[in-house]
């Protein structure tokens, strides 16, 4: 699993007008090619009377799946510029459909490339580029006398106290970036003289939205 990657946060759209042609970019985070194809089909149905419904998507940890379509526009003038927006920003697991209503004026090859690329970029910005970070859940159980020290060390090292349970002991649920988890566990073991009960659990991606961490 990637330690972190960029994607978009939400379904969004943006619109531009270029020489009376109307371009509408609709952007969505997707988890699979099937998800992307369903999204594209829904946009083609929604904009059934459009001149073109151009699309591109990029999926996978190493962008293993990359697809694009000019949908009747001259080859290389529509789908590829849209895909290039995702490539240039290294935005993963994202699909973009750019719908065009022809305004009566030909844009030429260069004009099409610029219009589709610009509209796709506006759509991606509207969908909000975010970074997803891979966290590991770490559970630390200590007595009350040691809890303050564990809390302090966790926050000092910029890890996240996701939850705290108070029973006969204190159990912290810590979110630690995956590539820093081994070092953190070693540190807690040392400062607690091996008395802290430390359990590792699953990994999950999280994203920061308005200074709040949201886990997948």
C-alpha positions, -999 to +999 in steps of 0.1 A: +000+000+000+012+035-008+023+056+022+003+085+007-012+096-026-032+124-041-068+121-052-100+143-053-123+146-023-157+148-038-180+148-069-178+183-084-182+201-117-169+232-134-179+250-166-162+272-191-173+289-224-148+289-253-160+307-285-196+299-277-189+263-270-200+251-236-176+228-217-187+211-185-162+190-165-176+165-140-150+149-117-154+121-092-132+099-070-135+063-081-122+030-065-122+008-096-126+007-133-161-005-130-169+025-108-154+048-134-173+032-163-206+035-143-199+072-137-191+078-174-223+060-185-243+081-161-229+114-175-236+102-211-271+096-201-274+129-183-259+149-212-274+127-239-279+157-263-243+170-260-220+171-290-193+151-271-188+134-238-150+131-235-135+112-206-103+101-189-095+082-157-065+071-138-067+042-112-043+022-092-013+026-069+010+029-099-016+043-122-019+008-138-052+017-154-053+048-176-080+053-202-092+082-223-116+088-251-120+117-276-156+107-283-155+119-319-132+149-315-100+148-336-076+122-322-055+135-293-073+168-289-097+159-261-093+128-240-055+130-238-054+166-225-079+156-198-058+126-188-027+148-188-043+169-161-045+138-139-010+127-148+006+161-143-008+164-108-003+127-101-040+124-091-050+088-086-084+070-085-102+098-103-124+100-133-132+131-154-159+136-180-158+168-201-191+174-219-191+198-249-220+216-265-208+229-298-213+267-302-209+270-339-173+281-341-145+256-348-117+258-323-089+241-342-066+214-329-047+237-305-079+253-293-095+220-285-065+208-265-065+240-245-102+241-239-105+205-227-074+207-206-085+240-189-120+227-182-107+194-168-083+214-145-111+236-133-132+205-125-104+189-106-098+220-085-136+221-078-134+185-066-106+195-042-073+178-045-064+160-012-037+138+001-046+104+016-022+091+042-018+055+053-022+052+091-018+022+114-040+018+144-019+012+176-035+004+209-016+013+241-028+002+275-011+017+306-019+024+342-031+059+352+002+070+365+018+065+331-010+078+309+001+114+310+036+105+298+022+084+269-002+112+259+026+138+260+050+116+239+023+108+214+015+144+208+051+156+208+058+131+180+028+145+160+008+112+162-029+113+167-048+102+198-079+089+181-097+076+212-092+071+249-109+045+271-109+048+309-114+016+329-091+001+355-064+012+331-062+038+303-063+025+267-052+049+239-061+043+203-033+060+184-031+067+147+004+067+135+017+071+099+025+036+088+062+043+079+067+058+114+049+031+134+079+009+142+099+037+155+070+050+176+063+015+192+100+012+200+099+046+216+069+039+238+083+005+248+115+023+260+099+052+279+075+028+296+103+003+305+083-023+286+053-020+309+029-006+283+007-032+265+011-023+228-011-039+201-010-032+164-040-034+143-053-027+107-041+000+084-064+026+068-062+057+048-072+091+063-076+126+049-075+160+065-105+182+057-108+216+074-082+205+100-102+174+108-090+138+102-115+116+084-107+079+081-118+057+053 
